[in-house]
Amino acid sequence: MEGNSISLRENLAQTFVGSAIIQPVYQSVVQYDDFNRRSARDVNQNILDWFKQRPRRPFFLFINYLDAHEPYVATALYDHRFGRVSEGLLRLLHNSAAGNAPPPDADKRASLIAAYNNCIAYLGGQVGRLLDFLRRFPDRENTIVIVTSDHGEEFGEHGRYSHGKDLYRETLHVPLIIAGLEIPHGLRIGHVVATQELFSTVLDLTGGGNTPFSRNSVARFWKPGFKPEPFDNTVVSELAFPWY
């Protein structure tokens, strides 16, 4: 779905020139953010353009919004919804998360949480815009929507900020919403669910509920007669890097 110009910026960001020269200049001259990051509004427009010319066959669409990711820079209409945050504080957060600065005090922590909420509010509105479009989509009755996240955020709860440094609930517990054909409305699942089970869930839901992956699908929890086993409430998480 990406255009060549977007791919070029993302590829450039991974190079030495991009990280050592372009990124610092962008943060100093334009705004304190990743220069290759697209806003949810731009991502949505990319999706709407794709829909106009998409092939007339079943599709799987993966959308990755980064607006609620650190650094928490919301757009102009949302950057004060819950409170404003200074560029200096965002830099302090980045250095603190990397272990290169003391953690923010209580007042600064509150400002960072407000900035995070600003980003969530903006992102929520853009996700709503996409869902409104899908409601008008001709095949809406045969469309499954899954909303989730790959991680949460810490705001000093365990002496850390951001994510990826430990395995506390703040970083592991993320939203998971599934809506679509033959999915019970208003059902809340109390079992523990791993994000890796989404692979099986997508194949199960699109395969009619009778696939080799169905036993590991989240849909098993709402099927009549399902009896959970001990492993149905077991999830394993691990750190990717030796931070300690």
C-alpha positions as CSV (number, residue, x, y, z in Angstrom):
1,M,0.0,0.0,0.0
2,E,2.9,2.4,0.4
3,G,4.0,4.8,-2.2
4,N,7.6,5.0,-3.3
5,S,8.1,8.4,-1.5
6,I,7.1,6.9,1.8
7,S,9.2,3.9,1.3
8,L,12.2,6.1,0.5
9,R,11.8,8.0,3.8
10,E,11.5,4.9,5.8
11,N,14.5,3.3,4.2
12,L,16.5,6.5,4.5
13,A,15.7,6.6,8.3
14,Q,17.5,3.2,8.7
15,T,20.8,4.5,7.2
16,F,23.6,6.3,9.0
17,V,22.9,9.5,7.1
18,G,19.2,9.3,8.1
19,S,19.8,8.5,11.8
20,A,22.9,10.7,12.4
21,I,22.1,13.7,10.2
22,I,18.6,14.0,8.9
23,Q,16.8,12.9,12.1
24,P,18.5,15.4,14.4
25,V,18.0,18.2,11.9
26,Y,14.3,17.3,11.5
27,Q,13.8,17.3,15.3
28,S,15.5,20.6,15.7
29,V,14.0,22.5,12.8
30,V,10.6,20.8,12.2
31,Q,9.3,19.1,15.3
32,Y,10.5,16.6,17.9
33,D,9.4,13.4,16.2
34,D,10.6,10.7,13.8
35,F,10.9,12.4,10.4
36,N,9.6,9.2,8.6
37,R,6.5,8.9,10.7
38,R,3.1,9.4,9.1
39,S,0.1,10.6,11.0
40,A,-3.1,8.5,11.3
41,R,-4.8,10.9,8.9
42,D,-2.2,10.3,6.2
43,V,-2.4,6.5,6.8
44,N,-6.2,6.6,6.5
45,Q,-5.9,8.6,3.2
46,N,-3.5,6.0,1.9
47,I,-6.1,3.3,2.8
48,L,-9.0,5.1,1.1
49,D,-6.9,5.6,-2.0
50,W,-6.1,1.9,-2.0
51,F,-9.7,0.9,-1.7
52,K,-10.5,2.9,-4.9
53,Q,-8.3,0.6,-6.9
54,R,-8.1,-2.6,-4.9
55,P,-8.6,-6.0,-6.6
56,R,-12.2,-7.4,-6.3
57,R,-11.2,-10.4,-4.2
58,P,-10.9,-11.1,-0.5
59,F,-8.2,-9.1,1.2
60,F,-6.2,-8.8,4.4
61,L,-5.4,-5.3,5.5
62,F,-2.8,-4.6,8.2
63,I,-2.8,-1.0,9.5
64,N,-0.1,0.1,11.9
65,Y,-0.8,3.5,13.5
66,L,2.1,5.1,15.5
67,D,0.5,8.3,16.8
68,A,0.3,7.0,20.4
69,H,4.0,6.0,20.3
70,E,6.8,7.9,22.1
71,P,7.5,10.7,21.5
72,Y,3.9,11.8,22.2
73,V,3.5,14.6,19.7
74,A,-0.2,15.1,18.8
75,T,-1.5,17.3,15.9
76,A,-2.2,20.9,16.5
77,L,-5.9,20.4,17.3
78,Y,-5.2,17.8,19.9
79,D,-1.9,18.9,21.4
80,H,-3.7,20.6,24.3
81,R,-6.8,18.4,24.8
82,F,-5.6,17.1,28.2
83,G,-2.7,19.4,28.6
84,R,0.4,20.7,26.8
85,V,3.9,19.2,26.9
86,S,7.2,20.9,26.1
87,E,9.7,19.7,23.7
88,G,12.3,19.7,26.4
89,L,10.2,17.3,28.5
90,L,9.8,15.0,25.5
91,R,13.6,14.9,25.2
92,L,13.9,14.2,28.9
93,L,11.5,11.3,28.5
94,H,13.5,9.8,25.7
95,N,16.8,10.2,27.6
96,S,15.2,8.9,30.8
97,A,13.8,5.8,29.0
98,A,17.3,5.1,27.7
99,G,18.8,5.4,31.1
100,N,20.7,8.6,30.3
101,A,18.8,11.0,32.5
102,P,17.0,11.1,35.9
103,P,13.2,10.2,35.7
104,P,10.7,13.1,35.5
105,D,9.2,14.4,38.7
106,A,5.4,14.0,39.6
107,D,4.4,17.2,37.7
108,K,6.3,16.3,34.6
109,R,5.0,12.8,34.8
110,A,1.4,14.2,34.7
111,S,2.3,16.3,31.7
112,L,3.6,13.3,29.8
113,I,0.5,11.3,30.6
114,A,-1.6,14.2,29.3
115,A,0.5,14.2,26.1
116,Y,-0.1,10.5,25.7
117,N,-3.8,11.0,26.2
118,N,-3.7,13.8,23.5
119,C,-2.3,11.3,21.1
120,I,-4.8,8.6,22.1
121,A,-7.7,11.1,21.5
122,Y,-6.4,12.0,18.1
123,L,-5.9,8.4,17.2
124,G,-9.3,7.4,18.4
125,G,-10.9,9.9,16.1
126,Q,-9.0,8.7,13.1
127,V,-9.8,5.0,13.8
128,G,-13.4,6.1,14.1
129,R,-13.1,7.8,10.7
130,L,-11.9,4.5,9.2
131,L,-14.6,2.5,10.8
132,D,-17.2,4.9,9.5
133,F,-15.8,4.3,6.0
134,L,-16.0,0.5,6.5
135,R,-19.6,0.8,7.6
136,R,-20.4,2.2,4.1
137,F,-18.3,-0.5,2.4
138,P,-20.4,-2.8,0.2
139,D,-18.9,-5.9,1.8
140,R,-19.2,-4.6,5.4
141,E,-21.3,-7.6,6.5
142,N,-18.5,-9.9,5.5
143,T,-15.7,-7.8,7.0
144,I,-13.9,-8.6,10.3
145,V,-12.1,-5.8,12.2
146,I,-9.5,-6.5,14.9
147,V,-8.1,-3.6,17.0
148,T,-5.2,-4.3,19.3
149,S,-1.7,-3.0,20.2
150,D,1.8,-4.6,20.4
151,H,2.5,-3.0,23.8
152,G,1.4,-0.6,26.5
153,E,3.4,2.2,28.1
154,E,4.9,2.8,31.5
155,F,4.8,6.2,33.2
156,G,7.1,5.7,36.2
157,E,5.0,2.9,37.8
158,H,8.0,0.7,38.2
159,G,10.7,3.3,37.9
160,R,10.6,3.2,34.1
161,Y,9.1,5.0,31.2
162,S,8.1,4.0,27.7
163,H,8.2,0.2,27.0
164,G,10.4,-2.8,26.2
165,K,12.4,-2.7,29.4
166,D,10.4,-5.1,31.6
167,L,7.3,-7.3,31.7
168,Y,5.0,-5.5,34.0
169,R,1.2,-5.4,33.4
170,E,1.4,-1.8,32.1
171,T,3.4,-2.9,29.0
172,L,1.7,-6.3,28.5
173,H,-2.0,-5.6,29.0
174,V,-3.3,-4.1,25.7
175,P,-6.7,-3.7,24.1
176,L,-8.2,-6.4,22.0
177,I,-11.5,-5.8,20.1
178,I,-12.9,-8.1,17.5
179,A,-16.0,-7.2,15.5
180,G,-17.6,-8.8,12.5
181,L,-19.8,-11.5,11.0
182,E,-20.9,-14.2,13.5
183,I,-19.0,-12.6,16.4
184,P,-21.2,-12.2,19.5
185,H,-22.0,-8.6,20.2
186,G,-21.1,-7.2,23.6
187,L,-19.3,-10.3,24.8
188,R,-16.3,-9.7,27.1
189,I,-13.8,-12.5,27.4
190,G,-12.2,-13.0,30.8
191,H,-9.5,-15.4,29.7
192,V,-5.9,-14.4,29.1
193,V,-5.2,-14.0,25.3
194,A,-1.9,-13.8,23.6
195,T,-1.4,-11.5,20.6
196,Q,0.3,-14.4,18.8
197,E,-3.1,-16.1,18.8
198,L,-4.4,-13.5,16.4
199,F,-2.7,-15.4,13.6
200,S,-4.8,-18.5,14.3
201,T,-7.9,-16.3,14.9
202,V,-7.8,-14.6,11.5
203,L,-7.4,-18.0,9.7
204,D,-10.2,-19.5,11.8
205,L,-12.7,-16.7,11.3
206,T,-12.0,-16.4,7.6
207,G,-11.9,-20.2,7.1
208,G,-15.4,-20.9,8.5
209,G,-14.4,-22.1,12.0
210,N,-13.1,-25.4,10.9
211,T,-9.4,-25.1,10.3
212,P,-6.2,-26.7,11.8
213,F,-5.8,-23.4,13.7
214,S,-9.2,-23.3,15.2
215,R,-8.2,-24.7,18.6
216,N,-5.8,-21.8,19.1
217,S,-8.3,-19.2,17.9
218,V,-9.7,-16.6,20.2
219,A,-13.1,-17.6,18.8
220,R,-12.9,-20.9,20.8
221,F,-13.9,-18.9,23.9
222,W,-17.4,-18.1,22.6
223,K,-18.1,-21.4,20.8
224,P,-20.9,-23.5,22.5
225,G,-19.6,-26.4,24.6
226,F,-16.0,-25.1,24.8
227,K,-14.2,-26.4,27.9
228,P,-11.0,-24.5,28.6
229,E,-7.8,-26.3,29.5
230,P,-5.1,-25.0,31.9
231,F,-3.0,-23.8,28.9
232,D,-5.9,-21.6,27.8
233,N,-5.1,-19.2,30.6
234,T,-1.3,-19.3,30.1
235,V,0.6,-16.6,28.2
236,V,4.4,-16.4,27.9
237,S,6.1,-13.1,27.4
238,E,9.8,-12.4,27.1
239,L,12.2,-9.5,26.7
240,A,14.0,-9.2,23.3
241,F,17.1,-7.6,24.7
242,P,19.2,-8.1,27.8
243,W,18.4,-4.8,29.5
244,Y,19.6,-6.0,32.9
